[in-house]
Amino acid sequence: MSEIPAGVRTMAPVSDAATRVVLVRHGESRCSVAGVVGGHHGCRGLTDIGVRQAQALAARLARTGELAGAGALYSSVLPRALETAAVIAPAVGAGAGAVADCDLCELHPGDADGLGWAEYRRRYGEPDWDADPATTIAPGGESWTGFVDRASSGVARVAGAHRGGLVVIVCHGGVVESTLLAFLAVTGRPRLKLRTEHTSLTEWEHDAEGWRLLRYNDAGHLGPGLR
């Protein structure tokens, strides 16, 4: 998707009272490249490419001003999200940095946290969430349906705390997918298996009539070598 220039929106806001919520996926992570389950213990922050992706987004936002004046910046508590948030904070006017909130984290992996994916599959198998989305990923971890409920409710709660304003949330591909399933009321909440780009923007608008998706996977700032 091409970059949206300053002042241009994919949809006109329905009312001045609408709340805008922009979800930013984190940059490329070390745990993903290493093939490690990246929960609270397994996440080791951004790769060098991930840092450059976040810097590219920050430069875009500083140039276009499209998220200037955000009322708040939130982040998952995982290092890959917190590091991304720290890079873009100046471009969204968040001088105090991001508010960390665990409800905005990727699916909690429980006992699988920090394992290599091959070792995880050897110990626990792999849940067939297409057949049974209520199966947990590992002991102490979440199911797909539990994750979708937790993550989408976390985004809705943050939006409710900033009614009529603009809030930016640095989170994860799974969180973005969770909002699509919950806010668009997808029956059964199946996995969409989307390929949400690192540091892409997904924008929602919310008012008394409900949720409207304004844009998804806007990563026009990622040039060659950053996708």
Sequence and secondary structure as in RCSB ss.txt:
>XXXX:A:sequence
MSEIPAGVRTMAPVSDAATRVVLVRHGESRCSVAGVVGGHHGCRGLTDIGVRQAQALAARLARTGELAGAGALYS
SVLPRALETAAVIAPAVGAGAGAVADCDLCELHPGDADGLGWAEYRRRYGEPDWDADPATTIAPGGESWTGFVDR
ASSGVARVAGAHRGGLVVIVCHGGVVESTLLAFLAVTGRPRLKLRTEHTSLTEWEHDAEGWRLLRYNDAGHLGPG
LR
>XXXX:A:secstr
     TT  SS  S TT EEEEEEE   BHHHHHTB  STTT   B HHHHHHHHHHHHHHHHH TTTT SEEEE
 SSHHHHHHHHHHGGGGT TT  EE GGGSS   GGGTT BHHHHHHHH    TTT TTSBSSTT  BHHHHHHH
HHHHHHHHHHTTTTSEEEEEE HHHHHHHHHHHTT TT         TT EEEEEEETTEEEEEEEEE TT  TT
  
